Amino acid sequence: MYSAGPYGGVHRAIILAAKDHHRPDAVTVLGEVIAGVVRQLVTTGELPDPRLAPVVLLAAPTRPSAARERGGCVVARAAVVAARSLDGYADAAAVASLAEGTPDSVGLSRAARTVNLSQGLELDRSELRRVRRLLRAPGAVACVVDDVCTTGATLGGFTTALAARGVIPAAGVV
């Protein structure tokens, strides 16, 4: 798990601008920040250089109704921006969503968030097959992305669900 910084100050303001104020420019900034973290992971050898081996950015799941309210899934849109920012050598995919009626995780404990995700996670089998095909390339890796990490339950549960379906993320970026 790698973070661009603590959830506060400017980082928090960008996320709230994207999610609560529906600012497309904030989604772009969020995507550029994600791309910056990926670039840092390339320089430290944690991830391959996307020009040499595919890096697939997997957006953490959200409820479709929440995505519709925000003009699309903020994290998925930011992942697309990040992939483009990485000189077009990376790819972005939204392979999962949360079932409608899944409670918002705000205010839930880690255990409750874990249960919430395990009961509400829905995978897009077609997109998952596409991602598995991309990951067949030599050196290819998957990287889970989200806007914030509070308890780690969402990223942990999502990563476990992906691994059970043959996609083992090399990193998580928030």
Backbone torsions as a table, in degrees:
resi	resn	phi	psi	omega
1	MET	NA	128.9	179.6
2	TYR	-129.7	137.5	-177.0
3	SER	-122.5	144.6	175.3
4	ALA	-74.0	-13.6	179.9
5	GLY	155.7	176.7	-179.1
6	PRO	-69.9	155.3	178.2
7	TYR	-80.9	91.4	-179.4
8	GLY	-176.8	171.4	176.5
9	GLY	53.4	-130.9	-176.0
10	VAL	-64.0	-40.7	-179.9
11	HIS	-58.8	-46.4	179.7
12	ARG	-63.8	-42.1	-179.4
13	ALA	-61.2	-40.3	178.9
14	ILE	-64.4	-46.4	-178.9
15	ILE	-63.9	-44.1	178.8
16	LEU	-66.0	-36.6	177.4
17	ALA	-63.3	-38.8	179.5
18	ALA	-72.5	-47.1	-173.1
19	LYS	-83.6	-45.7	-173.1
20	ASP	-94.2	-27.6	-177.0
21	HIS	-108.9	2.8	173.4
22	HIS	54.5	44.3	-177.7
23	ARG	-94.2	109.5	178.9
24	PRO	-61.1	-31.7	178.6
25	ASP	-65.5	-32.2	177.2
26	ALA	-70.2	-35.2	175.8
27	VAL	-63.3	-40.1	177.8
28	THR	-62.3	-45.5	178.2
29	VAL	-61.3	-44.5	178.6
30	LEU	-57.9	-43.1	178.1
31	GLY	-63.6	-40.4	178.4
32	GLU	-66.1	-36.5	176.9
33	VAL	-64.5	-44.5	177.8
34	ILE	-59.4	-45.1	178.4
35	ALA	-60.0	-38.5	178.1
36	GLY	-62.8	-40.0	177.7
37	VAL	-66.1	-42.0	178.0
38	VAL	-61.1	-43.3	178.1
39	ARG	-59.7	-41.3	177.8
40	GLN	-62.0	-41.1	179.3
41	LEU	-67.0	-30.0	174.7
42	VAL	-66.9	-44.2	-177.3
43	THR	-67.0	-27.3	179.5
44	THR	-92.3	-1.6	178.4
45	GLY	82.9	9.0	179.5
46	GLU	-76.0	-31.4	177.0
47	LEU	-128.7	152.1	177.0
48	PRO	-73.0	157.4	173.8
49	ASP	-67.3	123.9	-177.6
50	PRO	-59.4	-17.7	177.3
51	ARG	-74.6	-18.1	-177.3
52	LEU	-107.9	-28.9	179.5
53	ALA	-149.3	136.8	-177.2
54	PRO	-59.1	138.5	171.2
55	VAL	-118.5	122.0	-178.9
56	VAL	-108.2	118.8	-179.5
57	LEU	-90.1	118.3	-176.7
58	LEU	-105.3	114.5	-178.5
59	ALA	-71.6	133.4	175.2
60	ALA	-61.9	151.0	-174.8
61	PRO	-75.2	153.5	173.2
62	THR	-142.1	167.2	176.5
63	ARG	-74.9	139.1	178.2
64	PRO	-56.1	-37.2	-180.0
65	SER	-66.0	-38.4	177.4
66	ALA	-65.4	-40.4	178.0
67	ALA	-63.5	-43.5	179.7
68	ARG	-60.8	-41.7	179.6
69	GLU	-61.6	-27.1	-176.3
70	ARG	-102.3	11.0	-179.5
71	GLY	75.9	24.1	-177.4
72	GLY	120.3	161.7	179.9
73	CYS	-64.4	118.6	-178.1
74	VAL	-58.5	-45.3	-177.3
75	VAL	-67.6	-41.8	178.8
76	ALA	-64.1	-42.2	178.4
77	ARG	-64.7	-41.0	178.2
78	ALA	-65.3	-36.2	178.1
79	ALA	-64.2	-37.9	176.9
80	VAL	-64.4	-43.6	177.2
81	VAL	-59.6	-45.3	-179.5
82	ALA	-61.0	-45.2	-179.4
83	ALA	-60.8	-42.8	178.5
84	ARG	-66.0	-37.4	-179.4
85	SER	-66.7	-25.6	178.4
86	LEU	-83.9	40.3	176.7
87	ASP	60.2	24.0	176.8
88	GLY	74.0	8.1	-179.0
89	TYR	-89.4	-17.7	177.1
90	ALA	-93.6	167.1	177.4
91	ASP	-129.8	156.7	178.2
92	ALA	-125.4	145.7	-179.9
93	ALA	-146.5	142.9	172.6
94	ALA	-111.1	95.2	-174.2
95	VAL	-94.8	-5.5	-175.6
96	ALA	-148.4	158.3	172.9
97	SER	-143.0	172.6	175.0
98	LEU	-104.6	138.3	-179.8
99	ALA	-59.6	144.5	174.4
100	GLU	-57.7	143.0	-177.7
101	GLY	92.0	-11.4	175.3
102	THR	-67.2	125.3	-177.6
103	PRO	-61.5	149.6	173.7
104	ASP	-63.4	141.9	-176.2
105	SER	-79.7	-12.6	-179.8
106	VAL	-58.5	126.3	177.7
107	GLY	88.4	-7.1	179.5
108	LEU	-85.6	149.8	174.9
109	SER	-71.9	169.2	177.6
110	ARG	-58.1	-44.8	-179.0
111	ALA	-62.8	-43.5	-180.0
112	ALA	-66.5	-36.7	177.8
113	ARG	-65.7	-39.1	179.5
114	THR	-63.4	-46.3	177.9
115	VAL	-62.5	-46.1	179.5
116	ASN	-52.7	-49.2	-178.2
117	LEU	-67.6	-44.9	-176.4
118	SER	-64.2	-31.6	179.6
119	GLN	-84.4	-27.0	-173.6
120	GLY	-104.4	-7.6	-174.5
121	LEU	-70.4	128.4	175.5
122	GLU	-124.6	127.3	-177.5
123	LEU	-100.9	141.2	175.2
124	ASP	-88.4	103.4	-173.4
125	ARG	-63.6	-36.2	179.2
126	SER	-65.0	-46.6	179.8
127	GLU	-67.6	-35.1	177.5
128	LEU	-64.5	-39.8	176.6
129	ARG	-63.2	-41.5	178.5
130	ARG	-60.6	-43.5	179.5
131	VAL	-64.2	-43.4	178.7
132	ARG	-60.8	-37.1	176.9
133	ARG	-64.1	-44.2	178.3
134	LEU	-60.3	-37.3	-176.3
135	LEU	-77.3	-4.0	176.1
136	ARG	-75.4	-17.8	-179.8
137	ALA	-64.2	144.3	-180.0
138	PRO	-55.5	128.7	176.8
139	GLY	78.2	-0.9	-177.0
140	ALA	-64.3	144.9	178.0
141	VAL	-137.9	156.3	173.1
142	ALA	-105.6	147.7	179.1
143	CYS	-137.3	119.6	178.2
144	VAL	-79.0	137.8	177.6
145	VAL	-126.6	145.4	176.1
146	ASP	-148.2	169.8	-179.6
147	ASP	-79.9	-42.3	178.6
148	VAL	-140.8	162.1	172.8
149	CYS	-129.0	109.7	-179.0
150	THR	-93.4	-57.3	-179.2
151	THR	-114.7	-14.6	-176.4
152	GLY	89.2	-4.1	-176.2
153	ALA	-65.0	-42.4	-178.5
154	THR	-65.2	-51.4	-178.6
155	LEU	-65.9	-38.7	178.5
156	GLY	-64.6	-47.6	-180.0
157	GLY	-66.5	-40.7	178.9
158	PHE	-64.7	-43.8	178.8
159	THR	-62.2	-41.7	178.6
160	THR	-63.3	-43.9	179.1
161	ALA	-63.3	-40.5	177.6
162	LEU	-64.3	-45.3	-179.1
163	ALA	-60.4	-37.9	178.7
164	ALA	-64.5	-17.7	179.8
165	ARG	-111.0	18.8	172.9
166	GLY	87.9	9.3	178.1
167	VAL	-116.7	109.3	-176.8
168	ILE	-108.3	103.7	-179.0
169	PRO	-63.7	140.9	178.4
170	ALA	-85.6	-20.6	-176.8
171	ALA	-160.2	164.2	171.2
172	GLY	-126.1	136.2	-177.4
173	VAL	-128.2	131.2	174.6
174	VAL	-130.1	NA	NA
